[in-house]
């Protein structure tokens, strides 16, 4: 089968297609014929730097999510030809992932789906919608009366978060560091599009002098402290993304750094369930949502897909399809 195998860390243009054996089915694992997959920043990190980490064993087929059909159900409950999505659980890191014509996956991270979407549209859902949905409705416990700031709104995750928050009637503020993208935020449904520069605090407090009651933090550690200070009393911030490329902080004093009367939460997307996916699909169907797709590539053009993500100009989910 065709597969994108990472033999060593490399540039986007060094990604190539290899011919490797189709994985052999084993108990507890199911073989999926991949129809499409979304490209994620974690795969760029793996390809460029993380592949050198001692806890990663190369060579490895990249890819943390996919959509497709059951090719061999093994000893599980799935049926041959069944439509499924899969994500996380070690895909593309602990074991070979989805940048391939076939992928062998543990039952625990493969989920049946029933929705009338194309493979391209379906491929834009698993990781992005699962992360946005969990951040908004599990961690932030978002309701219609909330006012939410989505920091990093033009990322694929940010655009989906805007869509989901707007779908239940929230007032949505969203930020971008690029003034050209302010209109994109408005088009996606943001009530207020804010430029994330040194004037952001002033922009926000002109609209809401006492702050907002929910913040989805997608930029990361660099802006988390400021985001917490954008909250009104008893407001909540959910730290989910790290668009700023820094995932940890060396000096953090929760007593001093978290303002009195506000709450800090986070979302880790490594534990999806069938129940979670059912809720997401039901919400998408109920509100007739369309996944924001930036561009669709073929597997042979995987290098171009990575280059587009590196450019930060995608404006939606980057999807790769695999021809039959």
C-alpha positions in Angstrom: 0.0 0.0 0.0 1.0 3.7 -0.3 2.0 5.4 2.9 3.8 8.4 4.2 6.5 7.0 6.4 8.6 9.3 8.6 12.1 7.7 8.7 13.7 10.8 10.2 12.7 14.4 11.0 12.6 16.4 7.8 11.1 19.4 6.0 7.7 19.3 4.4 9.2 18.9 0.9 11.1 15.8 2.0 7.9 13.9 2.7 7.6 11.1 0.2 5.3 8.2 -0.6 6.6 4.7 0.3 5.3 1.3 -0.6 4.8 -0.8 2.5 2.9 -4.0 3.4 -0.8 -3.7 4.4 -0.9 -4.2 8.2 -1.8 -7.7 9.4 -5.0 -7.9 11.5 -4.7 -9.0 15.1 -7.3 -9.4 18.0 -8.5 -6.2 19.4 -7.5 -4.2 16.4 -9.5 -3.4 13.2 -8.2 -2.8 9.7 -9.6 0.4 8.1 -9.5 1.4 4.5 -8.7 5.1 4.7 -10.8 7.4 2.5 -9.5 10.7 3.8 -7.8 12.4 6.8 -7.3 15.8 8.3 -3.8 17.3 8.7 -2.9 18.5 12.2 -0.2 20.6 13.7 0.9 17.8 15.9 1.9 15.9 12.7 4.0 18.9 11.6 5.7 18.9 15.0 6.3 15.1 14.7 7.7 15.5 11.2 9.9 18.5 12.0 11.2 18.0 15.5 9.3 15.6 17.8 10.4 12.5 15.8 13.8 12.9 17.4 12.4 12.6 20.9 13.5 9.5 22.8 9.9 8.3 23.4 9.3 8.2 19.6 10.4 5.2 17.6 10.9 5.8 13.9 10.1 4.8 11.2 6.5 5.7 11.8 3.5 6.3 9.5 2.1 9.8 10.4 -1.5 10.6 11.1 -3.6 11.0 14.2 -7.1 10.8 12.6 -8.9 9.4 9.6 -12.3 8.4 8.1 -12.9 5.3 6.1 -14.5 1.9 5.9 -13.9 -1.3 7.8 -11.8 -3.6 5.6 -11.4 -6.4 8.2 -13.4 -6.3 11.5 -11.2 -8.8 13.2 -12.8 -10.2 16.4 -14.8 -7.0 17.1 -18.3 -5.7 16.7 -17.7 -3.8 13.5 -19.0 -5.0 10.1 -17.0 -5.0 6.8 -17.8 -1.9 4.8 -19.0 0.1 7.9 -18.4 3.8 7.8 -16.1 4.9 10.7 -14.0 7.7 12.0 -10.9 7.2 14.1 -8.7 9.5 16.2 -6.0 9.7 18.8 -5.0 6.9 21.2 -1.5 6.8 19.9 -2.2 6.9 16.2 0.9 8.1 14.3 3.0 8.2 17.4 2.9 4.9 19.4 1.8 2.9 16.3 1.4 3.6 12.6 -1.2 6.2 11.7 -3.5 7.3 8.9 -1.3 8.7 6.2 -1.8 5.5 4.3 -4.3 3.5 2.2 -4.9 1.2 5.2 -4.5 1.6 8.9 -4.7 -0.9 11.8 -6.4 0.6 14.8 -7.5 -0.5 18.3 -11.2 -0.9 18.7 -11.2 1.7 21.5 -10.5 4.6 19.1 -12.7 3.6 16.1 -16.2 4.9 16.0 -19.2 4.2 13.8 -20.8 7.3 12.1 -24.1 7.8 10.3 -24.4 11.2 8.6 -24.8 12.3 5.0 -21.5 14.0 4.4 -18.8 13.5 1.7 -15.5 11.8 2.8 -13.9 15.2 2.5 -16.4 16.8 4.9 -16.3 13.9 7.3 -12.5 14.0 7.4 -12.7 17.6 8.7 -14.7 16.4 11.8 -12.9 13.9 14.1 -10.1 15.6 15.9 -11.2 19.2 15.3 -14.8 18.9 16.3 -14.1 16.5 19.2 -11.6 19.0 20.6 -13.8 22.0 20.1 -17.0 20.3 21.4 -15.3 18.9 24.5 -13.6 22.3 25.3 -16.9 24.2 24.9 -19.5 21.9 26.3 -17.6 19.7 28.8 -15.0 22.1 30.1 -16.5 25.5 29.7 -20.1 24.2 30.1 -21.2 26.7 27.4 -24.8 27.8 27.3 -26.8 30.2 25.1 -26.6 33.1 27.6 -22.7 33.0 27.7 -20.4 35.5 26.2 -17.2 33.7 25.0 -13.8 34.9 23.7 -12.1 32.5 21.3 -8.5 33.4 21.2 -6.9 32.0 18.1 -10.1 32.1 16.1 -8.8 31.7 12.6 -7.2 28.3 13.3 -9.2 25.3 12.1 -10.1 24.6 15.7 -11.0 28.2 16.3 -13.3 28.4 13.3 -15.1 25.3 14.4 -15.4 26.7 18.0 -17.0 29.9 16.6 -19.4 27.8 14.6 -20.4 25.6 17.6 -20.8 28.5 20.0 -22.8 30.5 17.5 -25.0 27.5 16.8 -26.5 27.6 20.4 -26.9 31.3 20.4 -23.8 32.5 22.4 -22.3 36.0 21.9 -18.9 35.2 20.3 -15.8 37.4 20.3 -12.8 36.0 18.4 -9.3 37.1 17.8 -6.7 37.0 15.0 -3.2 38.4 14.8 -3.7 39.2 11.1 -6.0 42.1 10.3 -6.7 40.6 6.9 -8.5 37.7 8.7 -10.9 39.8 10.7 -13.5 39.5 8.0 -13.1 35.7 8.0 -14.0 35.7 11.7 -17.2 37.7 11.0 -18.1 35.4 8.1 -17.8 32.4 10.3 -20.2 33.9 12.8 -18.2 35.9 15.3 -20.2 38.9 16.7 -17.0 40.8 17.4 -13.7 40.2 15.5 -10.7 41.6 17.5 -7.1 42.1 16.4 -4.8 40.3 18.9 -2.2 43.0 19.3 -1.1 45.3 22.2 -4.6 47.0 22.1 -6.6 43.8 22.6 -7.4 44.5 26.2 -8.7 47.9 25.4 -10.7 46.6 22.5 -12.4 44.0 24.7 -13.1 46.2 27.6 -14.7 48.8 25.4 -17.3 46.2 24.4 -17.5 44.4 27.8 -16.1 46.6 30.6 -16.4 43.8 33.2 -15.0 41.1 30.9 -16.5 38.0 29.3 -17.6 34.9 31.3 -16.0 32.3 29.1 -12.6 32.1 27.2 -11.3 29.4 24.9 -7.5 29.8 24.9 -6.0 28.3 21.7 -2.8 30.4 21.5 -1.3 28.9 24.7 0.9 29.8 27.6 2.0 33.1 26.1 -1.5 34.6 26.3 -3.1 32.5 29.1 -2.5 34.9 31.9 -3.9 37.8 30.0 -6.9 35.7 28.9 -7.7 34.9 32.6 -7.7 38.6 33.3 -10.4 39.1 30.5 -12.8 37.1 32.6 -15.7 38.5 34.7 -16.2 37.2 38.2 -16.7 33.4 38.3 -15.7 33.2 34.6 -13.9 30.2 33.2 -11.0 29.8 30.8 -10.3 26.5 29.0 -6.7 26.1 27.8 -6.8 23.8 24.8 -4.4 24.9 22.1 -0.8 26.0 21.7 -0.7 27.9 18.5 2.2 29.8 20.0 4.3 26.6 20.0 4.8 26.7 23.8 3.0 24.0 25.7 4.4 24.3 29.2 5.5 27.1 31.5 8.4 26.9 33.9 7.2 29.4 36.5 3.5 29.2 37.3 2.0 30.1 40.7 -1.7 29.3 40.7 -2.3 31.4 43.8 -0.8 34.5 42.3 -1.4 33.9 38.5 -5.1 32.8 38.6 -7.2 35.9 39.4 -9.5 35.6 42.4 -12.9 34.2 41.6 -12.1 32.8 38.1 -11.5 29.2 37.0 -8.9 27.5 34.9 -9.7 24.3 33.0 -8.2 22.4 30.1 -9.1 19.8 27.5 -7.0 16.8 26.5 -8.3 15.1 23.4 -6.8 11.6 23.8 -9.9 9.9 25.2 -12.8 10.0 22.6 -15.7 7.6 23.0 -18.6 6.5 20.8 -20.9 8.5 23.0 -18.9 11.7 22.4 -18.9 11.1 18.6 -22.7 10.5 18.6 -23.3 13.8 20.4 -21.0 15.6 17.9 -22.7 14.1 14.9 -26.1 14.8 16.3 -25.2 18.4 16.9 -23.9 18.8 13.4 -27.0 17.3 11.9 -29.4 19.3 14.2 -27.8 22.6 13.3 -27.0 21.7 9.7 -23.3 22.7 10.2 -20.8 22.5 7.4 -17.1 21.8 8.3 -14.9 24.7 7.3 -12.5 23.1 4.8 -9.5 25.1 3.6 -8.3 22.9 0.8 -8.4 19.2 -0.3 -5.2 17.4 -1.4 -4.4 14.0 -2.7 -2.0 11.7 -0.8 0.7 12.3 -3.4 0.5 16.0 -2.5 1.1 15.5 1.2 4.2 17.9 1.1 2.0 20.7 -0.2 -0.6 20.1 2.5 2.1 20.4 5.2 3.5 23.6 3.5 0.0 25.1 3.6 -0.4 24.4 7.3 3.1 25.8 8.0 2.1 29.0 6.2 -0.7 29.7 8.7 -2.9 30.8 5.7 -5.2 27.7 5.5 -8.3 29.3 7.0 -9.9 26.0 7.7 -9.2 22.3 7.9 -6.7 20.8 5.5 -8.0 17.5 4.2 -6.2 14.7 2.3 -8.1 12.2 0.3 -7.0 8.7 -0.9 -8.2 7.4 -4.2 -9.6 3.9 -4.5 
